[in-house]
């Protein structure tokens, strides 16, 4: 490529939200600003209400609240005209943006759960995302998926998008790799028992309630910590938590105590440093989601030296590969069997921790940056 750098607009519609798409967008800007490429000028597109500072030095493009999330083909070109002026392409890192035809669209679609398991979402949210993803998938010149598994699911929903699909695996914040140079597992406080960890928004797709029930019915001597904000359709989850026993407040979260002394702690949203520490201290991360396009906590845990217990036939199996333990969330006895196998063999545990860290290095900043820049080159000719 020669001449002036190509201007790539990057929508920050998800910026500041406590969600996986927001963390993806954050890391996208971080890696692009850490090693700027002379062929491209990155132009973040932000809402007029945004006041947060961004990593790196960027020429910000202000947009109204409506256009960045406009889901209709009708009027998309007119509404996005000012937002896209002078750009050679625009990237929607969360798959959300006006389905305009003025400049090429690169869309990252992280999951198609609104189509394949819509019952896990509020009706209005599922309807909006189906409309948005359908319109953007039709008009995008490239669609990025986080895993091969997710790419196959996108192709299932949008067969006509097959030629547009590219797999570009994400990266995570470097803070989660710092455990590689320290002890694999920090000691907990003397009065604390071992704990199992689940990370993510507390909503049906994460499949938390069956894990709580399996943990309650087991006799595995470890607490259960839930890190993440409250989401939607939480009735089943609340029922599972209330069945555990008395509840008390602890800081910003809640604690449910079983008669045998074990506790389930809901800790809410925590900082990255607190989350990294939780990974280093946890006996394991349990990732039981019904549907994930990638599952960033699996990669964060592997980088932090935390064993992963997850399910098969999901993107999480592709991410963890042979470094994880696997269980069936629909079989209550499967979790206890898996946890006892994990806890009983320290050598196997250490080997899988090392395998997880080796696997995590394949999802680094360099690979992510090159995949993104490759898609920008393809989109701009």
C-alpha positions as CSV (number, residue, x, y, z in Angstrom):
1,X,0.0,0.0,0.0
2,X,1.4,3.4,-0.9
3,X,0.3,7.0,-0.5
4,X,-1.7,8.4,2.4
5,X,-2.8,6.1,5.2
6,X,-6.2,4.6,4.8
7,X,-8.6,6.0,7.4
8,X,-10.5,3.2,9.3
9,X,-13.4,4.3,11.5
10,X,-13.8,2.1,14.6
11,X,-17.2,2.3,16.3
12,X,-17.0,2.6,20.1
13,X,-20.7,1.9,20.5
14,X,-19.8,-0.7,23.2
15,X,-17.2,1.4,25.0
16,X,-17.5,1.6,28.8
17,X,-20.1,-1.2,29.1
18,X,-19.3,-4.1,31.4
19,X,-19.5,-6.7,28.6
20,X,-17.3,-8.9,26.5
21,X,-17.8,-6.8,23.4
22,X,-16.6,-3.7,25.4
23,X,-13.5,-5.5,26.5
24,X,-12.8,-6.7,23.0
25,X,-13.1,-3.1,21.7
26,X,-10.8,-1.9,24.5
27,X,-8.1,-4.4,23.5
28,X,-8.6,-3.6,19.8
29,X,-7.7,0.0,20.5
30,X,-4.9,-1.0,22.8
31,X,-3.0,-3.2,20.3
32,X,-3.6,-0.8,17.4
33,X,-2.2,2.2,19.4
34,X,0.7,0.3,20.9
35,X,2.2,-0.4,17.5
36,X,0.7,2.0,14.9
37,X,0.8,0.8,11.3
38,X,1.8,3.5,8.7
39,X,-0.8,2.1,6.2
40,X,-3.8,3.0,8.4
41,X,-5.1,5.9,10.4
42,X,-7.5,4.7,13.1
43,X,-10.4,7.0,13.7
44,X,-12.5,6.1,16.8
45,X,-16.2,7.0,16.4
46,X,-17.6,8.0,19.8
47,X,-20.9,9.3,21.0
48,X,-21.3,13.0,21.8
49,X,-21.7,12.0,25.5
50,X,-18.5,10.1,25.8
51,X,-16.0,11.7,28.2
52,X,-13.5,8.9,28.9
53,X,-9.9,9.0,27.7
54,X,-8.8,6.5,25.1
55,X,-5.4,4.7,24.9
56,X,-3.0,6.2,22.4
57,X,-3.5,9.3,20.4
58,X,-6.4,9.3,18.0
59,X,-8.4,11.8,16.0
60,X,-11.9,11.2,17.5
61,X,-15.0,11.4,15.4
62,X,-18.1,12.4,17.2
63,X,-21.4,10.8,16.3
64,X,-24.9,11.2,17.7
65,X,-26.4,8.6,20.0
66,X,-28.8,7.2,17.3
67,X,-26.6,6.6,14.2
68,X,-24.0,4.2,15.8
69,X,-26.8,1.8,16.8
70,X,-29.2,2.3,13.9
71,X,-30.4,-1.2,12.9
72,X,-32.4,-0.4,9.8
73,X,-31.3,-0.4,6.2
74,X,-33.7,2.5,5.6
75,X,-32.0,5.9,6.0
76,X,-28.8,4.3,7.1
77,X,-26.8,6.1,4.4
78,X,-28.3,9.5,5.3
79,X,-28.0,9.1,9.1
80,X,-24.3,8.0,8.9
81,X,-23.1,10.5,6.4
82,X,-21.3,12.8,8.8
83,X,-20.0,10.0,10.9
84,X,-18.3,8.3,7.9
85,X,-17.0,11.4,6.0
86,X,-13.5,10.9,4.7
87,X,-13.2,7.2,5.9
88,X,-12.1,4.4,3.7
89,X,-13.8,1.7,5.8
90,X,-15.5,1.3,9.1
91,X,-15.2,-1.4,11.7
92,X,-18.1,-2.4,14.0
93,X,-16.3,-4.3,16.7
94,X,-19.5,-5.5,18.3
95,X,-21.4,-6.1,15.1
96,X,-23.6,-3.1,15.7
97,X,-23.7,-0.1,13.4
98,X,-25.8,1.5,10.6
99,X,-25.9,-0.9,7.6
100,X,-24.9,1.8,5.2
101,X,-23.4,1.5,1.7
102,X,-21.2,4.6,1.7
103,X,-17.9,2.9,2.9
104,X,-17.0,-0.8,3.3
105,X,-18.0,-2.4,6.6
106,X,-15.9,-4.8,8.6
107,X,-18.1,-6.4,11.3
108,X,-17.0,-8.5,14.2
109,X,-20.0,-10.7,15.2
110,X,-19.1,-12.4,18.5
111,X,-22.0,-14.7,18.7
112,X,-25.3,-15.4,17.1
113,X,-27.2,-16.5,20.2
114,X,-30.1,-14.2,19.3
115,X,-30.9,-16.6,16.5
116,X,-29.8,-20.0,18.0
117,X,-30.9,-19.5,21.6
118,X,-33.1,-16.4,21.7
119,X,-34.9,-17.7,24.9
120,X,-31.9,-16.6,26.9
121,X,-32.5,-12.9,26.0
122,X,-35.3,-10.5,26.6
123,X,-37.6,-10.5,23.6
124,X,-36.8,-6.9,22.6
125,X,-33.1,-7.4,22.9
126,X,-33.1,-10.6,20.8
127,X,-35.3,-8.8,18.2
128,X,-33.0,-5.8,18.0
129,X,-29.8,-7.9,17.7
130,X,-31.4,-10.2,15.1
131,X,-32.4,-7.1,13.0
132,X,-29.0,-5.5,13.5
133,X,-26.8,-8.5,12.7
134,X,-28.9,-9.4,9.7
135,X,-28.6,-6.0,8.2
136,X,-24.9,-5.6,8.9
137,X,-24.1,-9.2,7.7
138,X,-25.8,-8.4,4.4
139,X,-23.9,-5.2,3.8
140,X,-20.5,-6.0,5.3
141,X,-17.7,-6.8,3.0
142,X,-16.0,-8.8,5.8
143,X,-17.4,-10.6,8.8
144,X,-14.9,-11.4,11.6
145,X,-15.5,-14.3,13.9
146,X,-13.5,-15.1,17.1
147,X,-13.3,-18.9,16.6
148,X,-13.8,-21.4,13.8
149,X,-16.7,-22.8,15.9
150,X,-18.4,-19.3,15.9
151,X,-17.7,-18.9,12.1
152,X,-19.6,-22.1,11.5
153,X,-22.5,-20.8,13.5
154,X,-22.6,-17.6,11.6
155,X,-22.5,-19.5,8.4
156,X,-25.5,-21.6,9.7
157,X,-27.5,-18.4,10.3
158,X,-26.3,-16.4,7.3
159,X,-25.4,-19.0,4.5
160,X,-24.8,-16.2,2.0
161,X,-22.0,-14.7,4.2
162,X,-19.7,-17.7,3.7
163,X,-17.2,-15.9,1.4
164,X,-17.1,-12.9,3.7
165,X,-16.1,-14.8,6.9
166,X,-12.6,-14.6,8.5
167,X,-11.5,-15.9,11.8
168,X,-9.5,-13.4,14.0
169,X,-9.1,-14.6,17.6
170,X,-9.1,-11.9,20.2
171,X,-6.5,-11.1,22.9
172,X,-6.9,-10.0,26.5
173,X,-5.4,-7.5,28.8
174,X,-1.7,-8.1,29.6
175,X,-2.5,-8.0,33.4
176,X,-3.8,-11.6,33.0
177,X,-0.4,-12.8,31.8
178,X,1.6,-11.6,34.8
179,X,0.9,-14.7,36.8
180,X,3.3,-16.6,34.5
181,X,6.2,-15.0,36.3
182,X,4.9,-15.6,39.8
183,X,3.6,-18.6,41.7
184,X,0.8,-20.4,39.9
185,X,-1.6,-20.2,42.8
186,X,-1.4,-17.5,45.5
187,X,-2.4,-18.7,49.0
188,X,-5.8,-17.6,50.2
189,X,-6.3,-16.1,53.6
190,X,-5.9,-18.6,56.4
191,X,-9.6,-18.5,57.2
192,X,-10.7,-18.9,53.6
193,X,-11.5,-22.3,52.0
194,X,-10.7,-23.1,48.4
195,X,-13.2,-21.7,45.9
196,X,-14.5,-22.4,42.4
197,X,-14.9,-19.4,40.1
198,X,-17.5,-18.4,37.5
199,X,-17.0,-15.1,35.6
200,X,-19.5,-13.3,33.4
201,X,-22.8,-11.4,33.3
202,X,-25.4,-13.2,35.5
203,X,-27.9,-14.2,32.8
204,X,-29.4,-17.4,31.4
205,X,-26.9,-18.1,28.6
206,X,-24.1,-18.4,31.1
207,X,-25.9,-21.5,32.5
208,X,-25.0,-20.6,36.1
209,X,-28.1,-22.1,37.9
210,X,-27.3,-25.7,36.9
211,X,-23.8,-25.3,38.2
212,X,-25.0,-23.9,41.5
213,X,-27.4,-26.9,41.9
214,X,-24.7,-29.4,41.0
215,X,-22.3,-27.7,43.5
216,X,-25.0,-27.7,46.2
217,X,-25.7,-31.4,45.7
218,X,-22.1,-32.4,45.7
219,X,-19.9,-32.8,48.8
220,X,-16.9,-31.1,47.2
221,X,-15.4,-28.9,49.9
222,X,-15.0,-25.6,48.1
223,X,-16.9,-22.3,48.0
224,X,-18.3,-20.9,44.8
225,X,-17.5,-17.3,43.7
226,X,-19.6,-15.5,41.0
227,X,-17.9,-12.5,39.5
228,X,-20.1,-10.4,37.1
229,X,-22.9,-7.9,37.0
230,X,-26.5,-8.8,37.2
231,X,-28.1,-9.2,33.8
232,X,-31.6,-10.2,32.7
233,X,-34.1,-13.0,33.1
234,X,-32.5,-13.9,36.5
235,X,-35.5,-15.6,38.1
236,X,-34.1,-19.1,37.8
237,X,-30.7,-18.0,39.1
238,X,-32.3,-16.3,42.1
239,X,-34.3,-19.4,42.9
240,X,-31.1,-21.5,42.8
241,X,-29.3,-19.1,45.1
242,X,-32.2,-18.8,47.6
243,X,-32.2,-22.6,47.8
244,X,-28.7,-22.6,49.3
245,X,-29.6,-21.1,52.7
246,X,-29.5,-17.8,54.6
247,X,-28.1,-14.8,52.7
248,X,-26.0,-11.9,54.1
249,X,-24.3,-8.9,52.7
250,X,-20.6,-8.8,52.2
251,X,-19.2,-5.6,50.7
252,X,-20.9,-4.9,47.4
253,X,-22.1,-8.5,47.1
254,X,-24.0,-11.2,48.8
255,X,-23.2,-14.5,50.5
256,X,-25.4,-17.6,50.7
257,X,-24.4,-20.1,53.4
258,X,-25.0,-23.9,53.2
259,X,-25.6,-25.9,56.3
260,X,-22.2,-27.7,55.8
261,X,-20.4,-24.3,55.9
262,X,-19.7,-23.9,52.2
263,X,-20.6,-20.5,50.8
264,X,-21.7,-19.0,47.4
265,X,-20.5,-15.5,47.0
266,X,-21.8,-13.0,44.4
267,X,-19.1,-10.4,44.1
268,X,-20.5,-8.2,41.4
269,X,-18.2,-6.5,38.8
270,X,-14.6,-6.2,39.9
271,X,-11.5,-4.5,38.6
272,X,-9.1,-6.2,36.3
273,X,-6.5,-6.5,39.0
274,X,-9.0,-8.1,41.4
275,X,-10.1,-10.4,38.7
276,X,-6.5,-11.4,37.9
277,X,-6.0,-12.2,41.6
278,X,-9.2,-14.2,41.7
279,X,-7.9,-16.4,38.8
280,X,-4.6,-17.0,40.6
281,X,-6.3,-18.0,43.8
282,X,-9.2,-20.1,42.4
283,X,-9.1,-23.8,42.4
284,X,-10.5,-23.6,38.8
285,X,-12.7,-21.5,36.5
286,X,-16.0,-23.1,35.6
287,X,-17.3,-22.1,32.1
288,X,-20.6,-23.7,31.5
289,X,-22.2,-21.3,29.0
290,X,-24.8,-22.7,26.6
291,X,-23.4,-20.5,23.8
292,X,-20.2,-18.5,23.4
293,X,-18.4,-17.2,20.4
294,X,-15.1,-17.3,22.3
295,X,-15.4,-16.8,26.1
296,X,-12.7,-14.3,27.2
297,X,-12.7,-15.6,30.8
298,X,-11.3,-19.0,29.5
299,X,-8.4,-17.2,27.9
300,X,-7.9,-14.9,31.0
301,X,-7.8,-17.9,33.3
302,X,-5.4,-19.9,31.1
303,X,-3.0,-16.9,31.0
304,X,-3.3,-16.5,34.8
305,X,-2.4,-20.1,35.6
306,X,-6.0,-21.1,36.6
307,X,-7.3,-24.5,35.4
308,X,-10.4,-24.4,33.3
309,X,-13.4,-26.7,33.6
310,X,-15.8,-26.3,30.7
311,X,-18.1,-28.1,28.3
312,X,-17.6,-29.7,24.9
313,X,-19.3,-28.8,21.6
314,X,-18.7,-25.1,22.1
315,X,-16.3,-22.4,21.2
316,X,-14.8,-22.8,24.7
317,X,-13.5,-26.3,23.8
318,X,-11.7,-24.8,20.8
319,X,-10.2,-22.0,22.9
320,X,-9.0,-24.3,25.7
321,X,-8.1,-27.3,23.4
322,X,-6.5,-30.1,25.4
323,X,-5.7,-28.0,28.5
324,X,-9.1,-28.1,30.1
325,X,-11.2,-30.5,32.1
326,X,-14.6,-31.2,30.6
327,X,-18.0,-31.9,32.2
328,X,-21.6,-32.1,31.2
329,X,-23.6,-29.2,32.9
330,X,-26.9,-31.1,32.3
331,X,-25.6,-34.1,34.4
332,X,-25.4,-32.9,38.1
333,X,-22.9,-35.7,39.0
334,X,-20.5,-34.8,36.2
335,X,-19.2,-31.6,37.9
336,X,-18.3,-33.3,41.2
337,X,-16.5,-36.1,39.4
338,X,-14.5,-33.6,37.3
339,X,-13.7,-31.5,40.3
340,X,-12.4,-34.4,42.3
341,X,-10.3,-35.6,39.4
342,X,-8.8,-32.1,39.2
343,X,-8.1,-31.8,42.9
344,X,-6.8,-35.3,43.4
345,X,-3.9,-35.3,40.9
346,X,-1.5,-32.3,41.5
347,X,0.8,-33.5,38.7
348,X,-2.0,-33.5,36.2
349,X,-3.2,-30.1,37.5
350,X,0.3,-28.6,37.0
351,X,0.6,-30.2,33.5
352,X,-2.7,-28.7,32.4
353,X,-1.9,-25.3,33.8
354,X,1.3,-25.3,31.8
355,X,-0.7,-26.5,28.7
356,X,-3.2,-23.7,29.3
357,X,-0.5,-21.1,29.5
358,X,1.1,-22.4,26.3
359,X,-2.2,-22.5,24.5
360,X,-2.9,-18.9,25.7
361,X,0.3,-17.6,24.1
362,X,-1.3,-18.5,20.7
363,X,-3.9,-15.8,21.3
364,X,-1.4,-12.9,21.8
365,X,-1.4,-9.3,20.8
366,X,0.7,-9.8,17.7
367,X,-1.6,-12.4,16.2
368,X,-4.7,-10.3,16.9
369,X,-3.1,-7.1,15.5
370,X,-2.0,-8.9,12.3
371,X,-5.5,-10.5,11.8
372,X,-7.2,-7.1,12.2
373,X,-4.8,-5.3,9.9
374,X,-5.1,-8.1,7.3
375,X,-8.9,-7.5,7.3
376,X,-8.4,-3.8,6.9
377,X,-6.1,-4.3,3.9
378,X,-8.6,-6.7,2.3
379,X,-11.5,-4.3,2.9
380,X,-9.8,-1.3,1.4
381,X,-8.2,-3.1,-1.6
